[in-house]
Amino acid sequence: DPVLVFDADGALYLSWINLYITYVNQSPDSLRAALYWAKSTDGGKTFQFDELNKFGGKVFSFKYTNNPQLTQMLDKQWMAADKSKSQWRNSVYTSAVYINQSGFTSSLQLHIYRKRANEENFNLQPTIINTTGTTIVQFGSIDVDDTGKVHYTFYGSNGSAQTLYHCVSKDGGVT
């Protein structure tokens, strides 16, 4: 699931989900997932990447079985960059669905990660979008308007009603 966004200075940011199986003695050992990011300052010819460039700062890892299931992971990411003349110009935002599956119960949260123009990395502590009362959240779309307000829309359902939500941050994605 690659996603690309250019900031106002032309730096290109790429995010992707890495889902893979590790092996021990040629047998599957663990199922792993991580949401990574990289930056290019030459229009995408090369990218600067570090193994530490993970949203949430971690790899979700679970023992492999005949019926492997990831019980936690980040998914459905999207990115936006602030190209306005606001105080948050060149900040980059990434939204993702955080999935936490426990038995038959799943918890879905919407996370927004931000990288300020003067910072090298994304903040590992996400802003969590309030989805109280919804059992399904998906299809997040994030964008920044010409005044620096961060707009986030997503689908939510409580099992009987389906709703398209829109929320706005006026403080650079902090709230």
N, C-alpha and C positions, 0 to 999 in steps of 0.2 A: 504494500500500500504506500507507494512513494508520494510525497506531497512536497511541492516546491513553492518558495516565495522569495521575491527580491525586496530588499529594504530600500530606503530612499537614496542610499549611496551606491546602489548596484550590487551589494553583497547578496549572494544567493544562498538560501538556507534550504536544506533537504531533510525531511524526516521519513522514517520507514520503520516497519515492524519486522523484527528478526525472530522468526519462529523456527526452532530447530531441535533435533534430537542429538544427545551426546551418546557415545558408545564406550563400553568397557569390554575388552576382549571380544570385539566384534558383535556384542550383544547390546541392544538398546538399554541405556541406563536412566537418562533423565529427559524430560520434555521441558524446553525452556522457551521463554519469550521475553523480549525487551523492545522498547520503543526508543530508537536512536535518532540522533541528529548530526549533521555536518554542515560546514560553511565553505563557500567558494568565493574568492575575491577576483577570479579571472573568468567570470561568465559561465562557470560550470565545467571548465576544462579539467580542473583539479579541485579536490575538496580536502579541507583540513578536518580530520576525524581523530578522535581519541576514544578509546574503549570506555572511558568514563562519561562520554556524552550520551547518557541515558536519561530520559524523562523519569522523574521519580527516583533516580539514582540507583535503580536495582534491576536485576534480571529475575523474573519469576521462574522458579524451577520446581519441578515435581517429579517424583520417581515414575519411571515409565512402567506401564503395565500393559496387558493385552488390550485393554480399553483405555488408552491414555486420555486424560482430561486435564486441561489447565483450569485450576480453580481461581486463579487471579491473573490478570493481565491488563494492559492498556491497549485499547483498540479504537478504530474509527477516528484517527487523528486528522486535524486540519490546521492550517497555519495562516497567519495574516501579519503584515508589517505596517507600522505607523509611518505614513509618508506625509503627515500633516506638518504644520508649523508649530504644533503644541510642544509642551515641555517633555512629552514622551516620544518625540520624533525618533525614528529608527529603532524603537522597541519592536521586538518580534514576539508574537503570541502563538501558542500551540494549544489546541483543545484536544481532549481525548476522553473516551469513555473508560472508566475504571470498573472492571468486572471482578466481583468477589463472589464466587460460587461456593456454597457450603451445603452439601447434601442436595436436597431438592429446593433449597432457598437460594436465590441469587440477589445480590445487592449491586445496583448500578449507580455510579456517581459520575458526574461530569467534572473534569478537572481542566483548569486553565493554567498553563505554565507560561512564564514571561521571562524575556531576556531584555534588559535595558540596553540602550545604545552604548553606554560606557562600561558595560560588563561583558566578560568573555563567555559566560555560560548562562544557561537557563537556571532560574531559581528552582531548586528541587522541591520546595513546598508549594503545592498548587493552590490556587483559589478554587474552592469547591462550590459549584453551583447548587443552590438549594432545590432538590427534587422531591421534597417531602410529599408523600401521597401518590407518587408515581412508581409503578413496578417495572416499567420499561422506559428507557431513555435511549435515543439514538439520533443519528443524522445531524450531529452538531455542525454548524457553520459559523465561522468567526470572521469578522471584518472590522476595519477601523475607518471611521469617517474623516472628513477633512478638518474636524476640530479636535481629533485625537480620542474621541469616545470609542470604546471597544464595544461592538455589537455582537451578541451571540444568540443564535436561534437554534432550537432543537425540537424534536418530536418527543412527546411524553404520553404515556397511557397509564391509567390506574386499573386497567382490565376491562372497564366498561366505556370510558370516554377517552377519545383520542384528541390530543391538543398540540398545536404548534406554539411554542413559547418563544418569547423574545425578551432578552434582558440586556441592560446597558451598564457599562462601567464608565464612570466619569473621573476615575482616579488611576488610569493606566493599568487596569486589570487587577488591582488589589482587591476591590469589592465589586 
